Amino acid sequence: MASGRPVVILMTSNGVGMGHLSRQVTTALSGPHHFDTVMFSLSRALPRVMRASEHGGLPGAAERDLRFEYGPSWESGWLPAGWRAPVRRRWRSYRWDPYLRDRLVALATETGAQALVFDGVAPYPGLVQARAELPGTKFAWVRRGLWRPSAPAERLDASRHFDLTLEPGDVAAHADRGPTRGRSDAVRIPGAVSLTDVLPALSRHEAREVLGLPQDRPVLLLAPGSGALGSVDATAAAVLETVAAAGDDWVIAVTRQSIARHTVAGDGDRVVALEDIYPLARYLAAFDGAVSAAGYNGVHELLTAEVPTLLVPSTSHATDDQEARAAGAAARGMALEVRTTLSEAVRDLLDERTRDRLRRQMSALEPATGGRAIAERVTALAADGAAPTGPPHHAKPGPAFPDLRTRAQPGSASELLFTDELDPGTLRGHRPVEHLLRGASPQYRAVRESIAPWLYRVR
C-alpha cells in the first residue's frame, strides 16, 4: 500500500466461532485511520467477514481498504488420502509450523508490515519463529482474560515473545478466578472490544425488515454458539419448549453460522433461522430479549446494545471461563443466569418487569471502547516498527520422511488451488486452497508456491 500509513497484520487463530475475528475487525475500524490493515486468519469463518466487508455489512471497511488472506490451520488443513490420512489425523501439526512461519514472513515482506497483532489463546511455534525472522516488525498479543482455573497457565508465559500484550476489558473482569487474574505481563484495556462501538445500528423496524422478522410480535434471540465444542441442541430445545408453553406470541430467532454444528432450524411461524448473519451487532434492536452463550463477543454486543439477556455458558471450552463471565454479569445486575433450572430462567426473562430492570442496569454499563484503545496502542507500536527489506528468506522445504503431505499435483483432481477469491464452498471442497492477498505481486505468488511443499506434494 502506498498510503503513507504503516501496515499492520491483524492475525487470528482458527477458534470455534467469530470472537477472534470480530475483535480484530473492531480494532481495524476503531478510531482514526492511522494504519492500513491486512487480516490474516486461520479461521474458516473468514469468508463471512470478507463478504460483509465487500457488500457493505461493515461500514467503513471499504474506506479503510481492509485486505484479507486465509491460511489453513493445523486442525483444518486438507488431509491426504489412503494410509496417510489416519496418521496425519494423529499428527495434524506435521510440518505446519515452518509452513506458518514462512507464510507470515512472506506476507509481512509483501505488505511491508511494521507490526503484527495476534488475537488467540496460544501463540503457535510458527508465529514465534516468524517473529525471530522479522526483527524490525513489532509483535503484539491480544489475550482475552477470564481463563478457566484448569487452563494451562504456562501458555501465558508466551507473552515474553511479544513487544506488547493486551487484555481487552470484560464486563466480568472482577470475576476472573483463573491464571489470568493478577498477571502483570499484560496491559489491561478499559472497556470491552465490541463491534457495537464501530458499526451504526439499524432501527428496530429496519433490522426486523432485513432479518424477515414480524414487526408486531415480541422476538427472542436464541444465540447458542457454534456448537463446535459440544452439543447445544438440548439447551435450544429446552428454550423452545419453555417459550411455547408460555402461551405468549413470542417469535424465536435462532442464529446459525456456516461453521455451526447445531441442528436447530426454523419452522416458518414461531421459529425463524437467521442463516449466516454477520455482523449481528447491527441488528440487535430487533430483539426484545436474548438467550445466549456467554462468550466474550456475544455478551458484550448484547449488553452494550441493552438487550435483556439470559446467559447460558458453554462448559466445553478449554480456556474461556464462560461460567465466570455469566456469573459476573449477573452479579452486576446486567444479565440473568441459570440459578435453578433453565426453564425457570427463561420464564423470568419473558417477564416484562425483569427485562425493564435489566435495561436500567445495562444503561450504566461502561462504554465498549476497548477497540479504540487497542488501535491507539497498535498505532504507536507500528510507528516504532520497520518494514522487512529485501526478498523473504526461508528454508526450502526439505525431504519429507515419512511423506504425509497431501497430494496436490497439477492435473489431478486435488490440484492445489492458488486464488485470491474465497468463499465457504471453496474451503469445503476437495482441492487444497492457497489463498492469496488480493492485488499481490507475481513475486509473492512465486514465493508462496515455494512454501506450499511444506504441506503438499505438488510434484
HELIX and SHEET records of a PDB file:
HELIX    1   1 GLY A   19  LEU A   29  1                                  11    
HELIX    2   2 LEU A   46  GLU A   54  1                                   9    
HELIX    3   3 ARG A   84  ARG A   90  1                                   7    
HELIX    4   4 TRP A   96  THR A  111  1                                  16    
HELIX    5   5 PRO A  125  GLU A  133  1                                   9    
HELIX    6   6 ALA A  153  HIS A  161  5                                   9    
HELIX    7   7 ALA A  173  ALA A  175  5                                   3    
HELIX    8   8 LEU A  195  ASP A  197  5                                   3    
HELIX    9   9 ARG A  204  LEU A  211  1                                   8    
HELIX   10  10 ASP A  233  ALA A  246  1                                  14    
HELIX   11  11 LEU A  280  ALA A  286  5                                   7    
HELIX   12  12 TYR A  296  THR A  304  1                                   9    
HELIX   13  13 GLN A  322  ALA A  331  1                                  10    
HELIX   14  14 LEU A  342  LEU A  350  1                                   9    
HELIX   15  15 GLU A  352  MET A  362  1                                  11    
HELIX   16  16 GLY A  370  ALA A  383  1                                  14    
HELIX   17  17 PRO A  424  ARG A  428  1                                   5    
HELIX   18  18 PRO A  442  ILE A  451  1                                  10    
HELIX   19  19 ALA A  452  TRP A  454  5                                   3    
SHEET    1   A 7 ARG A  67  TYR A  70  0                                        
SHEET    2   A 7 ASP A  36  SER A  41  1                                        
SHEET    3   A 7 VAL A   7  THR A  12  1                                        
SHEET    4   A 7 ALA A 113  ASP A 119  1                                        
SHEET    5   A 7 LYS A 138  VAL A 142  1                                        
SHEET    6   A 7 LEU A 164  GLU A 167  1                                        
SHEET    7   A 7 VAL A 187  ARG A 188  1                                        
SHEET    1   B 6 VAL A 271  GLU A 275  0                                        
SHEET    2   B 6 VAL A 251  ARG A 256  1                                        
SHEET    3   B 6 VAL A 219  ALA A 223  1                                        
SHEET    4   B 6 GLY A 289  SER A 292  1                                        
SHEET    5   B 6 THR A 309  LEU A 311  1                                        
SHEET    6   B 6 LEU A 336  GLU A 337  1                                        
SHEET    1   C 2 THR A 406  ARG A 407  0                                        
SHEET    2   C 2 TYR A 456  ARG A 457  1                                        
SHEET    1   D 2 LEU A 417  THR A 419  0                                        
SHEET    2   D 2 VAL A 433  HIS A 435  1                                        
END                                                                             
